[in-house]
Amino acid sequence: MNNEVIVLFGAGSIGEAIVRRVSAGRKLLLADYNENKLTEMKQHLTEAGFVVETIKADLSSRESIKEVVVKAQSLGNIMGLVNAAGVSPSQASPEQVLRVDLYGTSVLLEEFGKVMAPGGAGIVISSQSGHRLPALSLEDNQALAMTPTEELLNLSILQPDVIKDSLAAYQYAKRTNVLRVAAESVKWQKRGARINAISPGIIMTPLAVDELNGPRGAGYKQMFDSMVTKRPGTPDEIANLAELLMDRRGAFITGSDFLADGGITAQYWYGNVSEVRNIGAQK
């Protein structure tokens, strides 16, 4: 066992699929707010031969994220960070979505950017939802990308007159994730580390199953019929891309965002699929 550590925030299907690809022979630290999920994932991965530690963590809290950093450092050199945590519009209020998905991810990028080992790499799982917003002004992009983290939620673009519901909060949070990845990658480069984002479309996870069986399920199924795949994606398809980005094969890639959604965002903007515009995109 070497002295390298991979950290995963979010004990869900996509995160697990990624760490299975990048954590062999390394120590793996799982962080999640739900201790039952941590226990379950640790058992799966330990039985599969991985060396796993867990820590309860709150993505909306800087102090909690710092505790994860300290724990990770105690295990060895931090070579990988995967952020697959967050809440969806169906699960939370606009304020909660912004606090967890936008502010929390920004803190995570900032705090881990201070400690990543040379040659390390990170992935933020964003969402196709961030690509559903019309283009923002240069000033708004700069503000979302560069505003000091503790001031982010005070930006005028993130106030209730703009963020009218949880879906809008989610879209702005995911757009901000991509912008913060680009901005923070400049700081990560000074440590010889890389950070990228992936924006998945509908991926079959327990959350997606809830959505498909909910009030928007029929619309989702119509949307699948319009896609090149005729189906949602799988966690493994996202993990294949993440593995490349975290591997030496991806050494020339940092500060980027990769949309992996079966082509539905292209249809949203340039196609003739009316139902796509009426469905709030989840990852």
C-alpha positions as CSV (number, residue, x, y, z in Angstrom):
1,M,0.0,0.0,0.0
2,N,1.5,3.3,-1.0
3,N,1.0,6.7,0.7
4,E,-1.4,8.1,-1.8
5,V,-5.0,9.2,-0.9
6,I,-8.2,9.6,-2.9
7,V,-11.0,11.6,-1.3
8,L,-14.6,11.2,-2.4
9,F,-17.4,13.6,-1.3
10,G,-20.8,12.0,-1.8
11,A,-21.4,8.3,-1.2
12,G,-23.5,7.8,-4.3
13,S,-23.5,5.7,-7.5
14,I,-21.4,8.0,-9.7
15,G,-18.8,8.7,-7.0
16,E,-18.5,5.0,-6.2
17,A,-18.0,4.1,-9.9
18,I,-15.3,6.7,-10.2
19,V,-13.3,5.7,-7.1
20,R,-13.4,2.1,-8.1
21,R,-11.4,3.1,-11.2
22,V,-8.8,5.4,-9.5
23,S,-8.3,4.1,-6.0
24,A,-6.7,0.6,-6.4
25,G,-3.5,0.5,-4.3
26,R,-4.3,3.8,-2.7
27,K,-6.1,4.8,0.5
28,L,-9.7,6.0,0.0
29,L,-11.4,8.5,2.2
30,L,-15.2,8.6,1.9
31,A,-17.0,11.8,3.1
32,D,-20.8,12.1,3.3
33,Y,-23.5,13.6,5.6
34,N,-25.4,10.3,5.7
35,E,-23.6,7.8,7.9
36,N,-25.7,4.9,6.7
37,K,-24.5,5.5,3.1
38,L,-20.9,5.7,4.3
39,T,-21.2,2.4,6.1
40,E,-22.8,0.7,3.1
41,M,-20.3,2.0,0.6
42,K,-17.3,1.2,2.8
43,Q,-18.6,-2.4,3.0
44,H,-18.9,-2.7,-0.8
45,L,-15.5,-1.3,-1.4
46,T,-13.7,-3.1,1.4
47,E,-15.1,-6.4,0.1
48,A,-13.8,-5.5,-3.3
49,G,-10.3,-5.1,-2.0
50,F,-10.0,-1.3,-1.4
51,V,-8.6,0.2,1.8
52,V,-11.3,2.6,3.0
53,E,-11.7,5.2,5.8
54,T,-14.9,7.3,6.3
55,I,-15.8,10.6,7.8
56,K,-19.1,12.3,8.3
57,A,-19.0,15.6,6.5
58,D,-21.3,18.6,5.7
59,L,-20.5,20.1,2.3
60,S,-22.2,23.3,3.3
61,S,-19.8,23.9,6.2
62,R,-16.2,25.2,5.7
63,E,-15.2,23.8,9.1
64,S,-16.5,20.3,8.2
65,I,-14.6,20.4,4.9
66,K,-11.4,21.4,6.8
67,E,-11.9,18.4,9.0
68,V,-12.0,16.2,5.9
69,V,-8.8,17.9,4.7
70,V,-7.0,17.2,8.0
71,K,-8.2,13.6,8.0
72,A,-7.0,13.1,4.4
73,Q,-3.6,14.6,5.1
74,S,-3.2,12.2,8.1
75,L,-3.6,9.3,5.6
76,G,-1.0,10.4,3.1
77,N,-0.5,12.6,0.0
78,I,-3.8,13.7,-1.5
79,M,-3.6,12.6,-5.1
80,G,-7.3,12.7,-6.0
81,L,-10.5,14.6,-5.1
82,V,-13.9,13.6,-6.4
83,N,-16.9,15.8,-5.5
84,A,-20.1,13.9,-6.3
85,A,-22.1,15.4,-3.4
86,G,-25.0,17.8,-3.5
87,V,-28.7,18.2,-3.4
88,S,-31.2,18.4,-6.2
89,P,-34.2,20.7,-6.9
90,S,-36.5,18.0,-5.8
91,Q,-34.8,17.6,-2.5
92,A,-34.2,21.1,-1.2
93,S,-35.1,24.7,-1.0
94,P,-33.4,27.3,-3.2
95,E,-31.4,28.5,-0.2
96,Q,-30.2,24.9,0.5
97,V,-29.3,24.3,-3.1
98,L,-27.2,27.4,-3.2
99,R,-25.6,26.7,0.2
100,V,-24.6,23.1,-0.6
101,D,-24.1,22.9,-4.4
102,L,-22.7,26.4,-5.0
103,Y,-21.1,27.6,-1.8
104,G,-20.0,24.2,-0.6
105,T,-18.4,23.2,-3.9
106,S,-16.6,26.5,-4.0
107,V,-15.2,25.9,-0.5
108,L,-14.1,22.4,-1.4
109,L,-12.2,23.6,-4.4
110,E,-10.5,26.3,-2.4
111,E,-9.5,24.1,0.7
112,F,-8.3,21.1,-1.3
113,G,-6.5,23.4,-3.7
114,K,-4.2,24.3,-0.8
115,V,-3.2,20.7,-0.1
116,M,-3.2,18.7,-3.3
117,A,0.0,16.8,-4.0
118,P,2.0,17.5,-7.2
119,G,0.5,15.3,-10.0
120,G,-2.8,15.2,-8.2
121,A,-6.2,15.7,-10.0
122,G,-9.8,16.4,-9.1
123,I,-13.2,16.0,-10.6
124,V,-16.4,18.0,-9.8
125,I,-19.6,16.3,-10.9
126,S,-21.7,19.2,-12.1
127,S,-24.8,18.8,-14.3
128,Q,-26.3,19.5,-17.7
129,S,-28.5,21.9,-15.9
130,G,-25.7,24.5,-15.8
131,H,-25.9,24.4,-19.6
132,R,-29.6,25.3,-19.7
133,L,-29.0,28.9,-18.6
134,P,-28.7,31.5,-21.4
135,A,-25.2,33.1,-21.7
136,L,-24.4,35.3,-18.8
137,S,-22.6,38.6,-19.1
138,L,-18.8,38.8,-18.8
139,E,-19.3,40.7,-15.5
140,D,-21.6,38.0,-14.1
141,N,-19.3,35.2,-15.2
142,Q,-16.4,37.0,-13.5
143,A,-18.3,37.5,-10.3
144,L,-19.4,33.9,-10.1
145,A,-15.9,32.7,-10.9
146,M,-13.8,35.1,-8.8
147,T,-15.8,36.5,-5.9
148,P,-14.3,35.5,-2.5
149,T,-16.2,32.4,-1.4
150,E,-17.6,33.8,1.7
151,E,-19.2,36.7,-0.3
152,L,-20.6,34.5,-3.1
153,L,-24.1,34.1,-1.7
154,N,-24.4,37.9,-1.4
155,L,-24.1,38.5,-5.2
156,S,-27.1,40.2,-6.7
157,I,-27.4,37.5,-9.4
158,L,-28.1,34.9,-6.6
159,Q,-30.9,36.8,-4.9
160,P,-34.6,35.8,-4.8
161,D,-35.6,38.2,-7.5
162,V,-33.4,36.1,-9.9
163,I,-33.4,32.7,-8.1
164,K,-37.2,32.2,-8.0
165,D,-37.2,28.4,-7.3
166,S,-35.0,25.4,-6.6
167,L,-34.5,24.6,-10.2
168,A,-33.1,28.1,-10.9
169,A,-30.9,27.7,-7.9
170,Y,-29.6,24.4,-9.2
171,Q,-28.9,25.8,-12.6
172,Y,-27.0,28.7,-11.3
173,A,-25.1,26.5,-8.8
174,K,-24.0,24.1,-11.6
175,R,-23.0,27.0,-13.9
176,T,-21.0,28.4,-11.0
177,N,-19.3,25.0,-10.4
178,V,-17.9,25.1,-13.9
179,L,-16.8,28.7,-13.6
180,R,-15.1,28.0,-10.2
181,V,-13.4,25.0,-11.5
182,A,-11.8,27.1,-14.3
183,A,-10.8,29.9,-11.9
184,E,-9.5,27.6,-9.1
185,S,-7.6,25.5,-11.7
186,V,-5.2,28.5,-12.0
187,K,-4.3,28.1,-8.3
188,W,-4.2,24.3,-8.5
189,Q,-1.7,24.6,-11.3
190,K,0.8,26.3,-8.9
191,R,0.8,23.0,-6.9
192,G,1.2,20.9,-10.1
193,A,-2.3,19.6,-9.8
194,R,-5.3,19.6,-12.1
195,I,-9.1,20.0,-11.6
196,N,-11.9,19.5,-14.2
197,A,-15.7,19.3,-14.2
198,I,-18.1,16.8,-15.8
199,S,-21.7,17.8,-16.5
200,P,-23.7,14.6,-16.8
201,G,-27.2,14.3,-18.2
202,I,-29.8,11.9,-16.8
203,I,-27.8,9.1,-15.1
204,M,-29.5,6.1,-13.6
205,T,-29.0,6.5,-9.9
206,P,-31.5,6.2,-7.0
207,L,-32.3,9.9,-7.4
208,A,-33.0,9.4,-11.1
209,V,-35.3,6.5,-10.3
210,D,-37.3,8.8,-8.0
211,E,-37.5,11.4,-10.7
212,L,-38.6,8.9,-13.4
213,N,-41.4,7.7,-11.1
214,G,-42.4,11.2,-10.1
215,P,-44.6,13.8,-11.8
216,R,-42.0,14.6,-14.5
217,G,-41.4,10.9,-15.3
218,A,-43.4,10.9,-18.6
219,G,-41.6,13.9,-19.9
220,Y,-38.2,12.3,-19.2
221,K,-39.3,9.2,-21.1
222,Q,-40.3,11.3,-24.1
223,M,-36.9,13.0,-23.8
224,F,-35.1,9.6,-23.9
225,D,-36.9,8.7,-27.1
226,S,-35.4,11.8,-28.7
227,M,-31.8,11.0,-27.7
228,V,-29.2,9.1,-29.7
229,T,-28.9,6.5,-26.9
230,K,-32.7,6.1,-26.4
231,R,-31.9,5.8,-22.7
232,P,-30.4,7.5,-19.7
233,G,-26.7,7.1,-19.0
234,T,-25.0,4.9,-16.4
235,P,-22.6,5.8,-13.6
236,D,-19.9,3.8,-15.3
237,E,-20.1,5.9,-18.4
238,I,-19.4,9.0,-16.4
239,A,-16.7,7.2,-14.5
240,N,-15.0,6.2,-17.7
241,L,-14.5,9.9,-18.5
242,A,-13.5,10.8,-15.0
243,E,-10.8,8.1,-15.0
244,L,-9.3,9.6,-18.2
245,L,-9.3,13.1,-16.7
246,M,-7.7,11.9,-13.4
247,D,-5.1,9.7,-15.1
248,R,-1.8,10.7,-16.7
249,R,-3.5,10.3,-20.0
250,G,-5.4,13.5,-19.2
251,A,-2.3,15.4,-18.0
252,F,-2.9,18.1,-20.6
253,I,-6.5,18.8,-19.4
254,T,-7.3,21.2,-16.6
255,G,-9.9,23.9,-15.9
256,S,-12.3,22.3,-18.3
257,D,-15.9,21.1,-18.3
258,F,-17.2,18.0,-20.2
259,L,-20.9,17.8,-21.1
260,A,-21.9,14.1,-21.2
261,D,-25.7,14.0,-21.7
262,G,-26.5,11.9,-24.8
263,G,-26.9,15.1,-26.8
264,I,-30.0,16.4,-25.0
265,T,-28.6,19.9,-24.3
266,A,-27.9,20.3,-28.1
267,Q,-31.5,19.4,-28.7
268,Y,-32.6,21.8,-26.0
269,W,-30.9,24.7,-27.8
270,Y,-30.9,23.7,-31.4
271,G,-33.4,20.9,-31.9
272,N,-37.2,20.6,-32.2
273,V,-37.9,18.7,-29.0
274,S,-40.4,20.9,-27.1
275,E,-40.7,18.6,-24.1
276,V,-37.0,19.1,-23.3
277,R,-37.6,22.7,-22.5
278,N,-40.2,21.8,-20.0
279,I,-38.2,19.4,-17.9
280,G,-35.8,20.5,-15.1
281,A,-32.6,18.6,-15.8
282,Q,-31.1,16.5,-13.0
283,K,-27.9,14.6,-13.0
